[in-house]
Amino acid sequence: MDFISRLHTKTLDAHPQHLAVKKILSAALEAADPAKSVQKVLFQKDGFLQIKGQSFQLERIDNIYLVAFGKAAPAMAFATSEILGDSLSDGIVVSKYATDHDLGNLSFHIAGHPAPNEKSLIAGKAILELLSQSGKNDLILFLISGGGSALIIDPIENISLHDLQELTSLLLGNGVPVGKINTLRRALSRIKGGGLAKAAHPAKIASLILSDVVNSPLEAIASGPTLPNPTTNADALAILKKYNLLNKVSANIITALEKAEQDKRNFPESQNLIVGSIRISAKAARDKAIQEGFKTQILTTSLQGEAAEKGKELARHLLATNERPLCLIVGGETTVSLGDSPGHGGRNQEVALAAVKILAGQKNIMLITLATDGDDGPTDAAGAVVTGETLERAKILGLDLDIHLHEHNAYPFFDALGDLLKPGPTGTNVNDLVFLFAY
């Protein structure tokens, strides 16, 4: 898909280099195309289903079931169903948004994200019911992408949906990194931490995974539903203690985490393949930037930490670089600790907001943040655009940068300037990107 026509802001559209910049951003998004990612590793040939080197003789398989969940689930499921054709027996697809993809007779669910909702619970139970029908001569194809942790749930005994929603809100609002959040999710779920693989046993299992987690640790993506849980209840309790949440979460959660854990031995065999990641998208953006004449470097694809601090660091790095024309690319996922000032915005917008003062007055520079899924936090924006003129334009409109930063209120700041980047849902999700341009 060509995203150029969907990448607009007031400042970007007026910039002399707007087309080149949009081509670079679009290349990053296109590289994470879920359908193409599936097609690279999955195909049928001479009566065999090939999954990147592993072969399954179709006549020896009774049923092939498809289970897709995450923001890229519809596109991944559509591509897979096209490849399998009549060999596909049944399946379930769960995503955050409605879809234009023709999923045939596959069951489609829209569920909650970033916090789970009642529909997430319904979808989770439907998947477990489908898996309960599988046998040793069946093949389960799991198509996993970002957002899966919230979109399908089935909590352990005595844990309610409300408990999980409250926990999710507390973890996100206190700047807990996604890896640590997933430690809690795995401990409290029948689905995560290998739960789906156990439910699918004794069927054969293969998972195609579009990574939305920094460095792509398999057990962290969608909380590792087809891999052994590498963490313990004690690890989960330690995280709650570290972030001073022991007295804020439900007592049911504390009680559950203090109980003995299930035996983790004899885990079912499964094939788990990363088919898309931020690293792949960053490299595609780099190649396009070079083609457009920029001196280009990927600084990192492992950016983590407080969004405001990282925004300042990246802005300073841009100003310290003398090469022109320049495009620096950064990938990763920051966090925002809201405290008592839960404004409206997301981590990408906060990165951009924190860069405004440092870049103020500078000529021929631009910083752009982009959530690859098309929405940043609970907003309809993927990120924002900052130049050396942003602060002066804000002052003319009566916007107080320091107040907006303190209140984590980036969305209304950039909305007033017309510089929110709103490509809409992209159908994929491989972390966040920051682009640093100098001319």
N, C-alpha and C positions, 0 to 999 in steps of 0.2 A: 504494500500500500504506500502511495506517495502522500506524505504528511505535510508537504510544503504549503498547500492551500489552507491548512488548519493552524498554522503557526503565525499568530498576529499579536502585536501590541502597538500602541501609538508610537512609541520610540523606535521599535524594531522596523515597523513598516516605513518610517521616514528615513531610515539610515541608508547611506549610499551602498553599503555592503549587505543590504537585507537579504537579497536572493542567495548569496554565498552562505551567509549564516544559516538561513533556513534549510539549505541543502545539507549542511553539516548536521543539524539537529535531526532532520528527517532521516539521514543515513543511519543514525544511531537507533532510531525507532524501528526502521525497516529491518535492521539486523536482528532485532528481537521478535520478528514476526513469528507467531506461534505455529502457524500452518507450515511455513518453510522449515522451521526447526524440527518438526515432526517428520516431514518428508525427507530430510537428510539422513535419517536413521531407520526408517520403517518402510518396508515395501514387500510385495508379493512376487514370487518368481518360481515357476515350475513346481507349483503345489506346495511351496514352502513360504512361511512368513519369516522374513529376515528382520532382526532387530539388532543392528550394528554388530554383525558377526555371529549372533546367536540365531539358530534356525529352529523353527517349529514346523513339523510336517502336518499340514492342515487336515489330512484324512485321519490322523491319529488324535485329533482334538475334537471332543464332543461339542463344546461351546466356547466361544470367545466373548467375554463380558468386558465392557468398557466402563471405567469409573473415572470421570474427569471433574476436577474441582479447582477453583482459583479464578483469578480475573481473566486468565487466558484460556479457560476451559472450553468455551464454545468454539473458538478457532481451532484449538488442538483436537477437539472431538470431531469437528467437521472434517479436518484433514485425515484423521484416522479412519473415520467411517467411509470416506472416499476410497482409501487404500484397501480396506477390508471388504467392502461391498457386501455380498450375501454371506460372507464368512462371519460377520458380526451378528451375534445372537441377541444381545440386549445390552442396555447400559443406562447410566445416570450421569447427568451433567449439572454441575452446580456453579453459579457465578454470582457476581454482585449486580450485574446489569442484564437487561433484556438483550436479545441477540437477533441479528438479521440472518445468521447462518441457518441453513436448512439442516436440522438435526434428525430429520426423518421420524422414526418412532422411538428415538431415545427419550427418556424422561428428563425434563428440564426443570430445574429449581432456581429461583432467585432467593438469595439468603443475605444475612447481615454481615457488614464489614464497615469499620474495623472492629466493632463489638458484635459478638454473636447475637442472634435473636431467635424467636420461636421457629422461624423458617429454617434456621441453621440446624436446630435440633431435629426438625422433621426430615431434612435432607440427610443428616447423619444416620438417623435410624433407617431411612430408606436404603442407604448404601449397605449398611450392615445386614439388612434383610436380603438384599440381592446376593451378597457374598455368602450368606448362609445356604444358598441353593447350589453353590458350586461344588464340584467334585474333583477327584484326582486327575481326570482326563480333560479338565477345562483349563483355559488360559485367561487370566485377569490382566488387562492392560490398565494401569493407573496413569492418568495424565495429570500431573501436579504442577501448580503454579502459585505465585504469590497471592496471599489472601486466604489460602486454604485453611489456615488455623482457625479463623473466625467463621468461615462459610459452612463448615460441617463440624458438628459437635455431638458428643454423647458422653456426658460426664459420668464419673464413677459414682457409686452408691452414696447417697446422702448429700450430693452436691447438686444444687439447683441451677437453672439458667440464670436466675438473678445473682447467685453467687459468682458465676463466671463473668457476667456483665460488669458487676461491681469491681471484681478483681482486674479485669481488662482496663477499665477506666482509671483505676489507681496506678497500675503499672505504666500506662501510657502517659498519664499526667505527671508522673514523677521522674520522667526521663530514663526509665529502665530500658537498656538496650534490648533489641528484639531477641537476641540469643538467650538472654536471661528470662525474658517473657516466655519463651518457648519451653524452658525448663519447668516453669509452673504449669503450662498447658499440658505438657506430656504427663506430668504426675497426676493430673486430675481428669484424664480422658481415657475412654475405652477405644478411641480411634487413633490418637496420636502416639508417638513413641513406639511404633510398630504394631499398633492395634489393628490396622487394616490388614496387614500381612498375616497376622494370627487369625483374623476372621476369614481370610481367603483360603487358608490351609485346608486341604492338601492340594489345592489347585496350583498350577504353575503361575508365577508372578513376574511381571516386568513393569517398570515404572519409567516414564519419560518425564523429565523434570525441567521446568523453566525456573531458574534460580532468581529469587529476589532477596537473597541474604548475602551480606558481604563475605567474600572468599568462598561462597557456595558450600559450606559444610552440609552434607546431605541430611543429617539428622535435624537440622534447624529449619529446612525449607518445609513450610506447612506443618512444622513440628514433627517431621519425620514419621509419617504414618506407615511407611513400609520398611523402616529400619529399626534395629534394636535401640532402646532408650539408653544413651550413654550416661545419663545423670540419674540422681536418686532423690528421694523425698527429702533427705537431709540437705541436698543442694538447694532444693526449692525453698526450704525453711530459711536457709542461710541468706538467700536473696531477699526474702521478706524482711529479715532482720537488718540487713545492710541498708535498705531503703526506708527503715522505720515504719514498716507496714504491718507488723505482726498484730498490732492492736486495732488496725483499720479494716482488715479483711474479715470476711465471715468466719465465725467460730467453727462452722462446718469444715472450712478449708483447713484450718489448723489441725482439727481432729483427724481429718483424712490423711494429712501429711505426716502425722505422728504415728500412724499405723505401719505395720510391717509391709514390705513390698512383695509383689508377686515374683516368683522365680523367673529369671530372665534367660535361662538356658534353653537349648533346643529351639532356637529361633528359625523360622522357615527360610529357606533359600529364596532370594529374589534378585533380579537384575535391576539396577538403578543407574540411569544414564542422565547426565546433565546435557540438555539439548540447546540451552540458551542461557546467557548470563550477562552481567554488566560489562565484563571484560570483552566479550564479543562485540557488544554495542560500542564500547569506547574505541576499539580498534577500527570499526567501520567508520566512526566519526573522524578518527585520525586520518584514515586513508582519503576520505572525502575532503578534509581540510587541506591536505597536501595537494590534492588535485586542484583545489581552488586557489593555490598559491600561498598558503600560510606556512610559516615555520611552526611546526606542530610537535607537541609532546603530551603523552599521557602521564600526569603527575602521580596518580594513584587510582586504583579501583577499590581501595579499602578505607575510604574516608569514614570515620566514626567520631563521635563526641558531640558536645553541645553545639547546636546549629549556629547560635550567635557567635560563639568563639571561632568556629570554623569559617564562618563568613568573613570575619575580620582577618583571619590568617590568610585566606585566599586572596582577599583584596590587596593585602600588603605584598603578597607574592607577585601579583600582577604588576604592581607599581615598581617592584624591584627588578623587573625584567626589561631589558632594553631592546631586544630583537623586535623587528617589525617587517611585515605584518605577522602577527602572532596569534595562535590558537592553542591554549592550554586546556586539557580535558581532565576532569576529575570525576570519579565514580564512587559510590558508597551509600551510606545511610546514616544521617545524623539523628539526634534526639533533641527534644525540647522539654525542659523541666518547667512546667507551668506555674507551680507554686500557688499563690492565691490570686493570680491574675490570668485567668483563662480567656484570652482574647480569641479572635477569629483568624485562623491562618493555618499554616502547616510548616514542617521543617524546611522545605525548600524555600518558601517565602521568607522564613526567618533568616536563613543564610543570606538571602539577597538583601533583606532589610538591614542586617548588621554590616553589610559592605558599603552602604550608602554614604555614611559620613567619611569613611576613609578614601573613597573614590571621588568625593566632592571636589569640583573645580578642575579635575584632570581632563585633558583633551584626548580624544580618539581612543577611548577605552570602553569596554562593555563587559558586564558580567550577566550571565543568564543561567538560571536554575531550572531544572526540568525533571519532574517525576515521570518515569517512563510509562506509568499506567494512565497518565492523563489527569489524575487528581491528587492533590497534595493534602494529606490529612482529611478533615471533614469538609473540604471545599471543592468547588468545581474548577479550580485553577491548578495547573501543573507546576507553576513556579512564577518567576517574575524577571523583569529586565531592569538592570541598573546601569547608568552611565554617570559621567562626571557632572551632568546637568540635573540629575534626579533630585538632589537636596534643594537646590535653588527653586526648582519647579514646585516642590512640596511646600516650601516657605511661602511662595506666592499664593498657594491655596489655603494657607493657614494650618498646615499639618505639622504637628510637633513630633519629630523623629524620635526623640528620647522617650516620650510618653508611649508611642506605639511600640517601641522596643521593650520597654518595661512591662507593658501589658500583653506582650506577645500578640500584637494586633496588626499583623502585616497585611492581611487581606484588604481591609478598608484603605490602608495607606496606598498600596499599589493600584487598587481599584479606582481611587480618585484620580490617579495619574494616567489611567488607561494602560498600565504596563503589567497587568496580570496576563500570563500566558495560558490560554484556554483552548487546547487542541481537542478537548472532549475525550471520552474514554478511548484508549488506543487499542484495547483488546490484548495487551501484553503487560508484563510487569517484571522488570529486572533491576530494581533499585533506582537510585537517583543519579543525575548528572549535573555537573556545573561546568560551564564553558567560560573561559576567560579570554577575551579578545583585545588586541591592541593593534593600531593601524599606523 
